[in-house]
Amino acid sequence: MHTTRLLKVAATSAAVVLLAAACGSSSSSSGSTAGSTERPAPPAGTAATSVGAGEGELNIIAWAGYAENGSTDPKVDWVTPFTAATGCKVNVKIGNTSDEMVTLMKTGQYDGVSASGDASLRLIYGGDVAPVNNDLVPNYKTVSEFLKDKQWNSVNGVSYGIPHGWGANVLAYNPAVVTTPPTSWGAVFDANSPYKGKITAYDSPIYIADAALYLSKTKPDLKITNPYALDDTQFQAAVDLLKTQRPLISKYWADYTAEVNSFGAQESVLGTAWQINANLINGEGKVKVESLVPSEGATGWSDTWMIASKAAHPNCMYKWMDWIVSPDVNAQVAEWFGEAPAQTLSCAKATAGFCDQFHALDATYASSISYWTTPTKNCLDGRGDICKDYAAWVQAWTEIKG
């Protein structure tokens, strides 16, 4: 398993102006009512009805490691076989953050993108991606059901993408130092923590949701039902908690290597992690860490391939979406990148034990995850136009970090 090649870089708090687009203004779309249980309608668009011959070319934006052509490692290549099978030459633009991916998609130069949940609704409401006809993606049938028709990849029952891979943001700790195993996220939020100055946290506005998730269980009076749908009072409570946490933090990490190095140097002994980070820390052998999903559950990500609303090469994009979630290829991507594959049949193709390590087929584990979803003014829990949109999250994150 080539987990040392994991290159995904977390979303940062850049590009505040672009973040207001779609997420804030879209909430005033027609059809929105204060008590509505539905989201406002996204921009008009129709899904394809058939897939024809490939146009010979495909321009995509992808997380590093999602579209390997052998240039990183000659043994890791699922792009060249795709071109041979379809005639579609793949031109890949690496997106380093979700914000960058949104910006690039707005140029109209790309046919599709591997969007995380903190970008997908921005793309949908910005009119940058089109509905997807899942019937035209045969391998979609055996994608894990718990990844389909979710708030980050569909709106009002309309699908906008094909699930690719997923994972939880776990609580990792060094048991040689943290001798009482933590069971709650309270371990990273306790102002009187004995590990003050040794706690690490994820460096992104979306981390506000981690605080909100914790508060949803520990402060029921706040009535938080969705950590990405926060009104003024709920949002301020989460921000205040993160400001209280700030003195506890040894390092905020956006690049996974920063967390691996921080644990290895014992600058950090406790904090939010991706499972792959914990695996890499243990693989280095400097320290050992344990990881778990605490009693409150966890946030996480589910990445989605989305097709541009004005794709110049739609047939090639549909062929790519089917290819990338085929059993063999999805297994290759998941092992190279370090995540659970979306394709259930990939587990028979992966290295023995890999899917168990990443809980790939565990619906109960998956249900404990609150997947990244772009916050919008029109609340994701159906309360109307009273929630903080992503632009507000970005501004608050800047204030939290000081």
Beta strands, then each sheet from edge to edge (+ up, - down):
strand 1: 57-62
strand 2: 89-94
strand 3: 112-115
strand 4: 154-155
strand 5: 158-159
strand 6: 162-173
strand 7: 199-202
strand 8: 249-253
strand 9: 270-274
strand 10: 290-292
strand 11: 298-307
strand 12: 340-341
strand 13: 369-371
sheet 1: 2+ 1+ 3+ 11- 6+ 9- 7- 8-
sheet 2: 2+ 1+ 3+ 11- 13-
sheet 3: 2+ 1+ 3+ 11- 6+ 10-
sheet 4: 2+ 1+ 3+ 11- 6+ 12-
sheet 5: 4+ 5-
end
